Amino acid sequence: MISKGLGLFAAAAAGLAADSALANRYNLQEPQSIIAHQIYDLHTLIMWIIVGIFVVVFGTMTWAIVKHRKSVGHQAEQFHENTTVEIIWTIIPFFILIGMALPATKTVIAMKDTSSPDITIKATGYQWKWGYDYLQEGISFYSNLSTPRDQIDEYGKKGAKKNEHYLIEVDNPVVVPVGKKVRIIATAADVIHAWWVPALGIKQDAIPGFVRDTWFKVDKEGTYRGQCAELCGKDHGFMPIVVEAVTPEQYAAWVAAQKTKMPAAAPDPGKQWTLDELKAQGEKVYAGNCVACHQATGMGLPGTFPALSGSKIVTGPKDEQIKTVLNGVVKGGKPTAMAAFGKQLSDADLAAVITYTRNNWSNRTGDMVTPAEVKALRK
Amino acid sequence: MEAAHAHHGHEAHGHHPTGIMRWITTTNHKDIGTLYLLFALTMFFVGGVLALMLRLELFEPGMQFWRPEFFNQLTTMHGLIMVFGAIMPAFVGFANWQVPLMIGAPDMAFARMNNWSFWLLPPAAVLLVVSFFVPGGAIAAGWTLYAPLSTQMGPGTDLAIFAVHILGASSIMGSINIITTILNMRAPGMTLMKMPLFVWTWLITAYLLIAVMPVLAGAVTMVLTDRHFGTSFFNAAGGGDPVMFQHIFWFFGHPEVYIMILPGFGIISQIVPTFARKPLFGYSSMVYATASIAILSFMVWAHHMFTVGMPAAAQLFFMYATMLIAVPTGVKVFNWIATMWKGSMTFETPMLFACGFIFVFSMGGFTGLVLAITPVDIQLQDTYYVVAHFHYVLVAGSLFALFGGAYYWLPKWIGRMYDETLGKWHFWLSMVFFNVTFFPMHFTGLAGLPRRVPDYNMQFADFNMISTIGAFGFGLSQLIFVYLLWKAIGGAGEKATDKVWEGAQGLEWTLPSPPPYHTFETPPVVK
């Protein structure tokens, strides 16, 4: 047992030594924007001041502990005040603090200057994914965690091998050009989230019903990863943020591609769907939007998220379920965790996912819900 | 009338109930102090088990033991139970035992209310623990109970809200009792500026409690009405503001931080002079520093919310005010070290904990200074750096002060010395494992690990593994304390003298060890 413990320690120590080349193991991530550079330098400055104070104060304390002890025969003196000394050690910290506050103040004011952005992106926090709207370009998409569940879940079994960007990778990253001022407008649909990318030096709470803004300008091309930083419920640890910084030319190409892709990606509204096609499409939509709460088993989480398998709404009249998914569930005038998906999904995706839930698990209604039926119930 | 009075007096001294009824009906400050301390110790282990459960999940990447929603319940309840069930009641226990003994009063001012303020605690603790078993489980919104996440959750939230109400009522009653006792029942000759520093810090803490516990009660009541009665305090769709909850909560929450540390400062200020055999350096500046910290604590709450998007002017105000707290806190640390300077120190367990406190609490103070700098805080808020920071001040601060105080006064309370060797083992193992657990969190926080996540990228794996090993070591080390207590209370160990410690000064050391059930019925005269 002890040797196993020592082995773990040795392994951990070896891991520390092997990876010490990575600068960000013991410190802030390598800064990639003006603000992040200032934060990094502020932190370094304050750390050195602290180290200085630490050495002086605890040097004195250690000296006293070693020299002024009874066991070495030191006799106690009985002084208990000295006004001069007390004034000095009240005043000196005050001046040290002013030395810290001056550069910090400059950075606070710079961080708050969100004027004249080149690009404005609205980031909306959902339980548990991010939605992005490029306001001038008219591009909108959702960004979900792309790490497969079999790498995460290890309950009673060994999970699949975890890849390098485990839990900090997404399906659709935010793409921005380097050297341009990007303004992020943060808000949320349900509870408070926080949009945080450490290397870019920004963290902004996303507050439902309010918009707050912040900004960054990326120095060089690269992929910068962050996570939601405000506890937002069950899957708080599973809604990462990925920013890809590219050259302005690549960015322009990306914007053009997105614009053509968006209508193409949406299913043709005139398409005639078969039941199997709807079920297959619905399974994908379910995995992206519903599974976090209602679970792959359709059993939900007792007491928190209701089961769909055997649910009265899912096995009852079609219209009721369509309305529930379109408008969400509102209790006592307030939205619940069941969001209004009418705003997030197309008629076809809604029809598909409703069809899927009505014909999966213990639900065997045999019903098919068409995009037209969904469209008819939209308010 | 005469006879009735005499009879009453006879009953009070002779036939107080025995067995369990003695503890349920007791109005004796020593009994109630003991109850508080045993309750706090029990809750310390409950909260500790929750902490070890969450560290278990964090031992390596991947989800092995708990579902994410249960993990969030663990972090939330660990926080609530440690803050409201362990640290705060433990300090009230010390106040009950020590304030009357240190000021020469026969008991607390309101003896029956004192009984009631203790006996409110067990039902509140039961509500918190039972909430794990209601549909949806315990509240999982973090101990800060941020709306609208807390308005979204199941009935466990309501139980937690009721528990907070009850605990708040208990704290307010306890504080009224402490203030009244200190202001009205001091022995003749004990002016305010002659009071032991522990009494001073508790007087100031009690005012803080009375000022802010109703604020917390208000905040959670608003959550309750938002949940059930159609109000929209924190719901933007109904005209409310989710950020308002944070303002109200932290207006309570920051003074709360000092509620949990100021009595600790008091205990350290009693221990250091005793074992340095030298009077406390700068007594009056200690009192003024404590009062300054208390006043400043009302002006810094929004430094917990630098990322909500306040205007620059507000961020700057709260940054400057927060940095100012370093001045009085620095004065305290300098005074303790000046008290040690040119003393004649010995290092029994209470002194070890006091020295450990000064050293490790100051490291929490340093990281506090880092976090005060708004731009740096925006990078570090809600990361493991913050987790490291507040465990340095709450575990190495408050908890080490409590252990120091327990070893310091235990021989007085039970009349027997504890096992010094075991005490030293308890200190050194706690000190080492505390740092093994929490020091690596500075690194993971700086490198970008958010707090309150059940799983993480592999780059954080080795530090998390070290933290978990440290946490189990720390938890197991606390069993030494239980064994030591059991041995000492069981009567092992030599009989304690009245003075117990060579350098001890103050009224409590003039009493026999253990003190009789009723003390200072005739007030002593302080010269």
Interface residues (C-beta under 8 A of the other chain):
Chain A: G5 L8 F9 A12 G15 L16 D19 L22 N24 R25 Y26 N27 L28 Q29 I35 A36 Q38 I39 L42 H43 I46 M47 I50 I53 F54 V57 F58 T60 M61 A64 I65 H68 R69 K70 S71 H74 Q75 A76 E77 Q78 F79 H80 E81 N82 V85 E86 W89 T90 P93 F94 L97 M100 A101 A104 T105 T107 V108 I109 M111 K112 Q151 I152 D153 E154 Y155 G159 K162 E164 H165 Y166 L167 I168 A186 D190 V191 I192 A194 W196 P198 G201 I202 K203 Q204 D205 I207 P208 G209 F210 R212 D213 T214 G226 Q227 C228 A229 E230 L231 C232 G233 K234 D235 H236 G237 F238 L301 P302 G303 T304 G332 G333 K334 P335 T336 A337
Chain B: P61 G62 M63 Q64 F65 R67 P68 E69 N72 V134 P135 G136 G137 A140 A141 G142 Y146 P148 L149 T151 Q152 M153 G154 D226 H228 G230 S232 N235 A236 A237 G238 D241 P242 V243 A276 R277 K278 P279 L280 F281 G282 Y283 S284 S285 M305 T307 V308 G309 P311 A312 Q315 L316 M319 Y320 M323 L324 A326 V327 G330 V331 V333 F334 I337 A338 T339 M340 W341 K342 G343 S344 M345 T346 F347 C355 I358 F359 S362 F366 L369 V370 I373 T374 P375 V376 I378 Q379 Q381 D382 T383 F443 L446 A447 G448 P450 R452 V453 P454 D455 Y456 N457 M458 Q459 A461 D462 M465 I466 I469
